[in-house]
Amino acid sequence: MAVPILAVAFGLYIFGVTIVLYLRPHMMFGQGGDWKEFGIGRGEQRTVIPFWLFAIFWAFISYGLALVIMSQFATIATSAFPEHLPSITQPQPSIMQSQPIQMPTQPQNFMRPVSASLGIPNNAPGYYVLQNAAPSGLPQYVYYGTEPPRV
């Protein structure tokens, strides 16, 4: 069963917070064990790194550590148990030596503009638009241009 990255990050976060609360470093806590306020000045009652700021930064750090740990674990697992991975093989030489696909030199019917299929020269000024709302239900083309097409 795979352990999610967030579970590892949460475990690291709880472990780090527990250690800091147990040790109560002087830079975050006062002599009586109370938390110092954020700020500079006023002697020993303020700190630049209060506990709440440590908790926020430690959350990001523990997630980054979890990513590194899980990626290393995945690398070790794939090298230790390669038979559980899908095999990636090289293509067979017979497949690689098959004939190349021949591209058509002449444009196909689906590549021609609508005006060409209606018998209008390509250099006619304007364009055709497919109008789907024809009363008969059949597709109908409407011409938009400066001069009417010459059919």
ChimeraX attribute file (.defattr): number of C-alpha atoms within 10 A of each C-alpha:
attribute: neighborCount
match mode: 1-to-1
recipient: residues
	/A:1	3
	/A:2	6
	/A:3	8
	/A:4	11
	/A:5	18
	/A:6	13
	/A:7	12
	/A:8	17
	/A:9	23
	/A:10	15
	/A:11	14
	/A:12	19
	/A:13	22
	/A:14	14
	/A:15	12
	/A:16	17
	/A:17	16
	/A:18	12
	/A:19	12
	/A:20	14
	/A:21	13
	/A:22	9
	/A:23	10
	/A:24	17
	/A:25	14
	/A:26	13
	/A:27	16
	/A:28	24
	/A:29	22
	/A:30	17
	/A:31	12
	/A:32	6
	/A:33	12
	/A:34	11
	/A:35	19
	/A:36	20
	/A:37	18
	/A:38	16
	/A:39	12
	/A:40	11
	/A:41	10
	/A:42	8
	/A:43	7
	/A:44	14
	/A:45	18
	/A:46	19
	/A:47	21
	/A:48	14
	/A:49	16
	/A:50	17
	/A:51	22
	/A:52	13
	/A:53	12
	/A:54	14
	/A:55	17
	/A:56	11
	/A:57	11
	/A:58	18
	/A:59	18
	/A:60	13
	/A:61	15
	/A:62	21
	/A:63	20
	/A:64	14
	/A:65	17
	/A:66	22
	/A:67	17
	/A:68	13
	/A:69	15
	/A:70	18
	/A:71	13
	/A:72	12
	/A:73	12
	/A:74	13
	/A:75	11
	/A:76	11
	/A:77	12
	/A:78	13
	/A:79	11
	/A:80	10
	/A:81	9
	/A:82	10
	/A:83	9
	/A:84	9
	/A:85	9
	/A:86	7
	/A:87	8
	/A:88	6
	/A:89	6
	/A:90	7
	/A:91	8
	/A:92	8
	/A:93	8
	/A:94	7
	/A:95	8
	/A:96	10
	/A:97	8
	/A:98	8
	/A:99	7
	/A:100	7
	/A:101	6
	/A:102	6
	/A:103	6
	/A:104	7
	/A:105	6
	/A:106	7
	/A:107	8
	/A:108	8
	/A:109	10
	/A:110	8
	/A:111	8
	/A:112	11
	/A:113	14
	/A:114	17
	/A:115	18
	/A:116	11
	/A:117	11
	/A:118	10
	/A:119	11
	/A:120	14
	/A:121	14
	/A:122	13
	/A:123	7
	/A:124	14
	/A:125	12
	/A:126	14
	/A:127	16
	/A:128	14
	/A:129	11
	/A:130	12
	/A:131	11
	/A:132	11
	/A:133	10
	/A:134	11
	/A:135	8
	/A:136	7
	/A:137	8
	/A:138	10
	/A:139	11
	/A:140	14
	/A:141	16
	/A:142	10
	/A:143	14
	/A:144	13
	/A:145	12
	/A:146	10
	/A:147	10
	/A:148	11
	/A:149	16
	/A:150	8
	/A:151	7
